[in-house]
Amino acid sequence: MVENGTFPYLRYVDDVWNAHHPEALADYFAPSVRVHSLTPGIEPGTGLEYLKLLAQSLFDAFPDVFFIVEDVIQQEDRLA
């Protein structure tokens, strides 16, 4: 299991997704972020406000959503 705080990614998961706080996305993404979604019917978009709307739609659909990250694999600037 990965300890919280080991990677900035885990802090991001807690700050944004587990806290259900889309405003915190501004701490992790540039205002001009380009968003590509694998969700059918969700069109790519640009901008922090677009990303915040997507996050809020997840929280609205699943008010109890909570993510547990058990493993993080990092190679250079990539995470899996």
MOGIHU-V417733 format. One record per residue. N is the residue number from 0. RES is the residue in one small letter. OMEGA is omega in degrees with one decimal (NA if undefined). Layout:
BEGIN
N_RES_OMEGA + N_RES_OMEGA
END
This chain:
BEGIN
0_m_-178.6 + 1_v_178.0 + 2_e_178.0 + 3_n_-178.6 + 4_g_178.2 + 5_t_-179.1 + 6_f_173.7 + 7_p_179.3 + 8_y_-180.0 + 9_l_175.9 + 10_r_177.1 + 11_y_179.7 + 12_v_179.5 + 13_d_-175.6 + 14_d_-175.2 + 15_v_-167.9 + 16_w_-178.1 + 17_n_175.9 + 18_a_-177.0 + 19_h_-174.5 + 20_h_-177.5 + 21_p_178.4 + 22_e_-180.0 + 23_a_176.7 + 24_l_179.5 + 25_a_177.7 + 26_d_-172.7 + 27_y_-176.9 + 28_f_175.7 + 29_a_178.2 + 30_p_-177.9 + 31_s_-177.6 + 32_v_176.0 + 33_r_-173.8 + 34_v_174.6 + 35_h_-178.4 + 36_s_173.5 + 37_l_179.9 + 38_t_178.9 + 39_p_177.5 + 40_g_177.8 + 41_i_-178.7 + 42_e_173.8 + 43_p_179.2 + 44_g_-179.1 + 45_t_172.2 + 46_g_-179.2 + 47_l_-179.8 + 48_e_176.6 + 49_y_179.5 + 50_l_178.0 + 51_k_177.9 + 52_l_177.0 + 53_l_179.2 + 54_a_-179.5 + 55_q_178.6 + 56_s_175.3 + 57_l_-179.7 + 58_f_177.9 + 59_d_-178.4 + 60_a_-177.0 + 61_f_-174.0 + 62_p_179.9 + 63_d_-176.1 + 64_v_178.9 + 65_f_-176.0 + 66_f_173.6 + 67_i_179.4 + 68_v_-178.7 + 69_e_-178.8 + 70_d_173.7 + 71_v_176.2 + 72_i_-178.4 + 73_q_173.4 + 74_q_-175.3 + 75_e_-176.9 + 76_d_-177.9 + 77_r_177.5 + 78_l_173.4 + 79_a_NA
END
